[in-house]
Amino acid sequence: MHTKTSSIKRTFSAVAIVLGCSFPLASVAETLIQAKDTIAGMGAEIRFTGFTPSTDLDCTVETPAGDELLIPVRTDTEGNATAELRPRETEHAGVYSILVQGAAMESF
């Protein structure tokens, strides 16, 4: 059974592969935002890697209910950081969107 989400994921993956082939590897940024699947109400961890070292980031998480959670994040000297979503912040099952902004950065 195909869902709209799986179709979008496949489309995004295909675009990412094409874009990755269009640029030399040296010019591809290695900035990552990772959040693993979790169970509603169990909390979650968001990992940031490859950002500007020692920088404040504004992380906005949009819940499936449409609420926005503002999470301040500070990267370490290597440009990495971790943020925690508390169990009450992950009460709703569904897809959570993450928007990150910081000094001299664009939104991801």
BAMI-921804 format. One record per atom (N, C-alpha, C): x, y, z; residue in one letter. Coordinates in steps of 0.1 Angstrom, whole numbers, plus 5000, padded with zeros to 4 digits. Each point is the difference from the previous one (the first is absolute). Example, Ala and Ser with C-alpha at 12.3 -4.5 7.8 and 13.67 -1.06 7.14 Angstrom:
BEGIN
513249435078a;499150125000a;500950125000a;499650114993s;500950115000s;499250115008s;
This chain:
BEGIN
500849885000m;499250125000m;500950125000m;499850094990h;500850124999h;499350125007h;500750075007t;499450125006t;500650124994t;499450125003k;500550124995k;501450035005k;500249965013t;501350035006t;501149914994t;499749874997s;501149924994s;500350054986s;499050054993s;500250054987s;500950135001s;499750085009i;500850125002i;501549975004i;500149905009k;501449965004k;500849954988k;499349914991r;500749954988r;500450114991r;499150104998t;500250114991t;501250085006t;500050035013f;501150085006f;501349924999f;500049875002s;501249924998s;500650014986s;499149994990a;500450014986a;500650144997a;499450105005v;500550144998v;501450015007v;500149955012a;501350015007a;501149924993a;499749894994i;501049924992i;500450084988i;499050064993v;500350084988v;500950125004v;499650075010l;500750125004l;501449965005l;500249895007g;501349965005g;500949974988g;499549954989c;500849974988c;500350124992c;499350115003s;500250124992s;501150095005s;500449985012f;501150085006f;501249925004f;501250065000p;501149935005p;499849975015p;500649895004l;499849965014l;500550115010l;501050074996a;500650105009a;499050125003a;499150024991s;499150115001s;498749975007s;499849875003v;498849955007v;500150025015v;499150085006a;500150025015a;499749875007a;500649985011e;499749885008e;499350045013e;499050094999t;499250045011t;498849905001t;499949945011l;498949905002l;499150035012l;498849974999i;499050015011i;499449865000i;500249935012q;499549865001q;499149995012q;498849934997a;499149975011a;499449864997a;500249915009k;499549864997k;498549995004k;499449914993d;498649975004d;499949965014d;498850045006t;499849975014t;498549975002t;499649975012i;498749975004i;499450135006i;498750034996a;499450125005a;500050005015a;500450115006g;500150025014g;501349955007g;500949954992m;501349955005m;501150104999m;499850124994g;501150094999g;500849974987g;500950084997a;500949984988a;501350085001a;501049964993e;501250065000e;500350054985e;500450124999i;500450064987i;501550035000i;500749954990r;501550024999r;500350094989r;500950095002f;500450104990f;501549984998f;500549984988t;501449984997t;500450094988t;501250055001g;500650074988g;499650155000g;499550055010f;499650145001f;501250095004f;499850134999t;501150095004t;500349985015t;501349985004p;500349975014p;499750125009p;499649975012s;499750095011s;499050114995s;498949954994t;499050094995t;498649975006t;499250105002d;498649985005d;499149984988d;499249895001l;499149974989l;498650015006l;499050054992d;498650005004d;499449884993d;499549905008c;499449884995c;498550015003c;499249994989t;498550005002t;499549874995t;499349935009v;499449874997v;498550024999v;499449964988e;498650014999e;499449865002e;499150005009t;499349875004t;498949974990t;499649874999p;498949964992p;498750085002p;499950065013a;498850085004a;500150144995a;501250044994g;500250134996g;500750105010g;500349955012d;500750085010d;501450014996d;500650125003e;501450024998e;500850005013e;501049925001l;500949995012l;501350074996l;500450115008l;501250074998l;501149945009l;501149954994i;501049945008i;501350064996i;500650085010p;501350064998p;501149895000p;500950014991v;501149904999v;501350074999v;501149955007r;501350064999r;500949894995r;500750024989t;500949904994t;501350015009t;500749885000d;501349995007d;501150054991d;501249995004t;501250044992t;500249934987t;499349894999e;500149924987e;498850024991e;499050095005g;498850034992g;498949905001g;500049925011n;499049905003n;499250045012n;498849955001a;499150035011a;498949895001a;499449995012t;498949915002t;498950085007t;498749974996a;498950065007a;499049895003a;499350015012e;499149905004e;498650065000e;499149924995l;498550035001l;499549925012l;499450065009r;499449935012r;498849924995r;499749905009p;498849914996p;498850084997p;499750105008r;498750084998r;500150074987r;501250034994e;500150074988e;499849914987e;500049875003t;499849904989t;498749915002t;499050065006e;498849935003e;499249964988e;500150084989h;499349974988h;500849914990h;499349894996a;500749924990a;499950074986a;501049984992g;500050064987g;501450064997g;500050084989v;501350054995v;500250145007v;501250015005y;500550135006y;501050074990y;499850124997s;500950084991s;501050085009s;501250014994i;501150075008i;500550114990i;500050125006l;500650124993l;501150055009l;501250024994v;501250055007v;500550134994v;500250105008q;500650124995q;501150045010q;501050074995g;501150055008g;500750114993g;501050055007a;500950114994a;500649954987a;499950084990a;500649984987a;499549874994a;498849965002m;499449874995m;498750034994m;499649904991e;498750004994e;499249905007e;498750004998s;499149895006s;500349874993s;499849895008f;500249874994f;498649935001f;
